[in-house]
Amino acid sequence: LSQSEHLFDGTPPEEGFNLWTSLFYDNARLKGYSAGGFDSKSKTSMGGAFIGAEDTLITQQGAILKTGVALHTGRGKSRTSGNLYPVKNDLDFWGGSLYGSWLNNNWDLVADVDYSRVKTNSFTAKSSGKSLFNNAAASASLWSVPLGVSLAREFQYESGYTLKPRVDLSFIATTGDTTHGTRVSMADV
């Protein structure tokens, strides 16, 4: 459950209330896009933070039950260059989630309800210093409900190394603004 993994790693498996935070950063580059004689490359980066609170209960059978709430916020930017129209854009995002986990030996059942809102700023596509297209700001709201099962086993060796293979199976239902549009106008039209 890679989407929810940050919610459970690093928090101690002991009973009680926990506050936690996690920082994230992503940097993606796309090269070699070619269409109709135009070539383009792009760089997109974003970063932000999660902050959350959770409660942990250990059952008499040794299973671990966790429930919590998390908030996230961040910013990003995207830049496209090449002989296709260069574009610069910024984005802001925020949201929250409610989550729970039941860990019993090698079984980990995780449920998460997440809301995210993304807002892109307006931007202008230019060529030779002249404005060609003006793109309006846009926003999208998404609700996602991942549900999954994770199986893991930890092997500790005398040399001090630990190996922990893990298999995840998850289904993520998403609803909200699953199609996205933006208003574009052309200069002198």
C-alpha positions as CSV (number, residue, x, y, z in Angstrom):
1,L,0.0,0.0,0.0
2,S,2.6,2.5,-1.1
3,Q,0.1,5.4,-0.9
4,S,-0.5,4.9,2.8
5,E,2.9,3.5,3.8
6,H,4.1,6.8,5.2
7,L,1.3,6.6,7.8
8,F,2.6,3.6,9.5
9,D,6.4,3.5,9.1
10,G,8.4,5.1,11.9
11,T,5.6,5.1,14.5
12,P,6.3,2.8,17.5
13,P,4.3,-0.5,17.9
14,E,3.3,0.4,21.4
15,E,0.0,1.4,22.9
16,G,-0.9,5.1,23.2
17,F,-1.3,8.3,21.4
18,N,1.3,9.5,18.8
19,L,1.9,12.7,16.9
20,W,4.0,12.4,13.8
21,T,5.3,14.3,10.8
22,S,6.8,13.4,7.4
23,L,8.3,15.5,4.7
24,F,8.2,14.5,1.0
25,Y,9.8,15.7,-2.2
26,D,9.4,14.5,-5.8
27,N,11.4,15.5,-8.9
28,A,10.4,14.2,-12.3
29,R,12.0,14.8,-15.7
30,L,10.6,13.9,-19.1
31,K,12.9,14.0,-22.2
32,G,12.5,12.9,-25.7
33,Y,8.8,13.9,-26.3
34,S,8.5,14.5,-30.0
35,A,5.4,15.3,-32.1
36,G,5.1,16.6,-35.6
37,G,8.7,17.9,-35.7
38,F,8.4,19.5,-32.2
39,D,10.6,18.3,-29.4
40,S,10.0,19.0,-25.7
41,K,11.3,18.2,-22.3
42,S,9.8,19.0,-18.9
43,K,10.8,19.2,-15.3
44,T,8.3,18.9,-12.5
45,S,9.1,19.1,-8.8
46,M,6.9,19.2,-5.7
47,G,7.4,19.0,-2.0
48,G,5.3,19.3,1.1
49,A,4.6,17.9,4.6
50,F,2.3,15.5,6.3
51,I,1.3,15.9,10.0
52,G,-0.8,13.4,11.8
53,A,-2.0,12.0,15.1
54,E,-2.8,8.3,15.8
55,D,-3.8,6.0,18.6
56,T,-2.5,2.5,19.0
57,L,-4.1,-0.4,20.8
58,I,-2.4,-3.8,21.3
59,T,-5.0,-6.6,21.7
60,Q,-4.6,-9.5,24.2
61,Q,-3.7,-11.7,21.2
62,G,-0.8,-9.3,20.3
63,A,-2.4,-7.7,17.2
64,I,-1.9,-4.0,16.7
65,L,-4.8,-1.7,15.9
66,K,-4.0,1.9,14.7
67,T,-6.4,4.7,13.8
68,G,-5.4,8.2,12.9
69,V,-5.9,11.4,11.0
70,A,-3.4,13.2,8.7
71,L,-3.2,16.5,7.0
72,H,-1.0,17.3,4.0
73,T,0.0,20.4,2.1
74,G,2.6,21.4,-0.5
75,R,3.7,23.3,-3.5
76,G,5.2,22.4,-6.9
77,K,6.3,23.8,-10.2
78,S,6.5,22.5,-13.8
79,R,8.7,23.8,-16.6
80,T,8.6,22.7,-20.2
81,S,11.2,23.7,-22.8
82,G,12.2,22.8,-26.3
83,N,11.0,24.0,-29.7
84,L,7.4,23.4,-28.6
85,Y,5.9,26.3,-26.7
86,P,7.7,26.7,-23.4
87,V,5.3,26.7,-20.4
88,K,5.8,27.5,-16.7
89,N,3.2,26.6,-14.1
90,D,2.9,26.4,-10.4
91,L,0.6,24.3,-8.3
92,D,-0.6,24.2,-4.7
93,F,-2.2,21.2,-3.0
94,W,-3.7,20.3,0.4
95,G,-5.9,17.6,1.9
96,G,-6.4,15.2,4.7
97,S,-7.1,11.5,5.4
98,L,-8.6,9.2,8.0
99,Y,-6.8,5.8,8.3
100,G,-6.7,2.6,10.2
101,S,-4.5,-0.5,10.3
102,W,-4.8,-3.9,11.8
103,L,-1.5,-5.7,12.1
104,N,-1.6,-9.3,13.2
105,N,1.7,-11.4,12.8
106,N,2.4,-11.3,9.0
107,W,-1.0,-9.7,8.1
108,D,-1.6,-6.0,7.8
109,L,-5.0,-4.8,6.8
110,V,-5.0,-1.0,6.0
111,A,-8.0,1.3,5.2
112,D,-7.6,5.0,4.3
113,V,-10.1,7.7,3.1
114,D,-8.2,10.6,1.5
115,Y,-9.3,14.0,0.2
116,S,-6.9,16.1,-1.9
117,R,-7.4,19.5,-3.6
118,V,-5.0,20.6,-6.3
119,K,-4.9,24.2,-7.7
120,T,-2.8,25.2,-10.7
121,N,-2.1,28.8,-11.3
122,S,-2.8,30.6,-14.6
123,F,0.1,30.6,-17.1
124,T,0.9,32.0,-20.6
125,A,2.5,30.1,-23.5
126,K,5.0,32.3,-25.3
127,S,7.0,32.1,-28.5
128,S,9.8,34.6,-29.3
129,G,8.7,36.7,-26.4
130,K,5.1,37.0,-27.6
131,S,2.1,35.6,-25.8
132,L,0.3,32.8,-27.8
133,F,-2.0,31.2,-25.3
134,N,-3.4,32.3,-21.9
135,N,-4.4,29.5,-19.7
136,A,-6.7,30.2,-16.7
137,A,-6.2,28.8,-13.2
138,A,-7.9,25.6,-12.5
139,S,-8.5,23.3,-9.5
140,A,-9.6,19.7,-8.9
141,S,-10.9,17.9,-5.8
142,L,-10.4,14.1,-5.4
143,W,-11.6,11.6,-2.9
144,S,-9.8,8.3,-2.8
145,V,-10.4,5.1,-0.8
146,P,-7.6,2.6,-0.9
147,L,-8.2,-0.8,0.6
148,G,-5.6,-3.5,0.7
149,V,-3.7,-6.3,2.3
150,S,0.0,-6.5,2.9
151,L,2.0,-9.7,3.7
152,A,5.5,-9.4,5.1
153,R,8.0,-11.5,6.9
154,E,11.2,-10.4,8.6
155,F,14.3,-12.6,8.5
156,Q,17.2,-11.7,10.9
157,Y,20.6,-13.2,10.2
158,E,23.5,-13.8,12.6
159,S,25.6,-11.4,10.5
160,G,23.3,-8.6,11.7
161,Y,21.4,-8.2,8.4
162,T,17.7,-8.1,8.2
163,L,15.6,-9.1,5.2
164,K,11.9,-8.2,5.1
165,P,10.2,-9.2,1.8
166,R,6.7,-7.7,1.4
167,V,3.8,-8.2,-0.9
168,D,1.0,-5.6,-1.2
169,L,-2.4,-6.0,-2.9
170,S,-4.6,-2.9,-3.0
171,F,-7.6,-1.4,-4.8
172,I,-7.9,2.4,-4.9
173,A,-11.3,3.9,-5.8
174,T,-11.1,7.6,-6.8
175,T,-14.0,10.0,-7.3
176,G,-14.4,13.7,-7.7
177,D,-13.0,15.8,-10.5
178,T,-11.6,12.8,-12.4
179,T,-11.6,14.8,-15.6
180,H,-10.0,18.1,-15.7
181,G,-10.4,21.1,-18.0
182,T,-8.9,24.5,-18.3
183,R,-10.0,27.7,-20.2
184,V,-7.5,28.7,-22.9
185,S,-7.6,31.9,-24.9
186,M,-5.4,33.0,-27.8
187,A,-3.8,36.3,-28.2
188,D,-5.6,38.6,-30.8
189,V,-8.4,36.1,-31.3
